[in-house]
Amino acid sequence: MDLVSNKEYLSWYKEVKSQIQNAQVKAVLAANKELIVFYYTLGGIIFEKIESSAWGDKALTQLANDLKNEFPNLKGFSRTNLYYIRQFYTYFNNIIVPQLEGQNKNKEIVPQSGGQLVKQLVCQLPWGHIKVIISKIKSPNEMMFYVNEIIENHWSRDTFELQLKSNLYQRQGKAITNFSTTLPAPQSDLAKQTIKDPYLFDFVTLSEPYVERDIENQLVNHISKFLLELGKGFAFMGRQYHLEIAENDYYLDLLFYHVKLKAYVVVELKNTKFIPEYAGKMNFYLSAVDSLVKGTDDNPTIGILLCRDKNNLEAEFALRGINKPMGISEFQFTEVVPDNLKSDLPTIEELERGLNLGNED
C-alpha cells in the first residue's frame, strides 16, 4: 500500500503535524518534562492509528520521512525514535502502577495510572534513561525502584546502566540486619534499604592469594567507585581509623559518615566466611565509636560486616541479643591480575599520599 497518496494516512499525518506545531516543539525540546509528556501523547497517537489500520510498521518509516521534510531542523523524529516513542506509550499505558510502601507518607499525589505516572514522575527523567527502562525492565516494581533512584541520585545514563547490570534492585535491602530491633522507625527502614547484599567490587584487581589489607587498599584506591557501590549518602572518613581504649590501640578497617542516616558507619572486611565472633567484635567497635567519636546530634553508629560468604541463618542467630545496629553482607569481585603485574599496584604509602589520608595508623 502506497501511503504517500493514501487519504487516510494524509489525514492522520496532518493531525500528527498539528500536534507537533501546537506543542511548539522548538520550545519543548528545551524543557525535558514537556518533551517527555509530549512523546507519551504522540506515542498514543501513533499506537492507536497503527493498531486500527492495516499499514503496519511501514507507517513509521513514512511518518519519519514526512516529518523530516516538514521539520528539517528538528531532531527526535527518526524512525528509530518514533518506534521508541510508540513503545514508551504502550509500556506505561499497560503498566499497573505499584503502590510502594511509604510512597504517600508526605501526602503527595500517588499516580493511579501509567499516564499519571509519566506526567508526575517519569517526565523528570532524560529520554535516554527512559529508552533503557522500556527496553530492559519488565517488572513495575523494579521500574519504580530505578525511576526513584535515578531522580534521587542524579544518575547519568552510564551510571544507571551500570547499576542495572549489577542487579542493584535484587541486591538493595537484602542484607541480614538487626535494624528493626536496634533503630527507631523510620531510621531502621532507611538503614535497611541503605545496605545491599552482595556488594560487587568488580573494580578490584587482585591475584590470589590476597589478604584483607590488599582488598582494603584497593577499595580506597578506587574510592569513587567504592562510594558508588555503597550508595548515596556515604562520606569517607578514613581507613584503619585509630581508636585508643584502655591504653590499647584498635583500628577500624573503614569509617564512613552517612549524611541521611546522620550516623557513623563502620565497615569491617573479612576475607573469609562469616563466623559469629565477628559480630561480637563489631559490637565492641560500635560501642567505642559511640563513646569516642559520635557527637550528641548523631544517631547510633551502624556496622557493616562484609564477608566472602555467609550462612543466613547463622548470621541471624549471631545478631540476636546484640543491641548495636549492624548488617552482614557478602562481597564479590571478579577481576584478577597475574602475579607478575601485582607489583605495579600502588603501595599503601602511595595510596595515602594520593588521598591525603595522612598517618592514620
Disulfide bonds with the S-S distance in Angstrom:
none
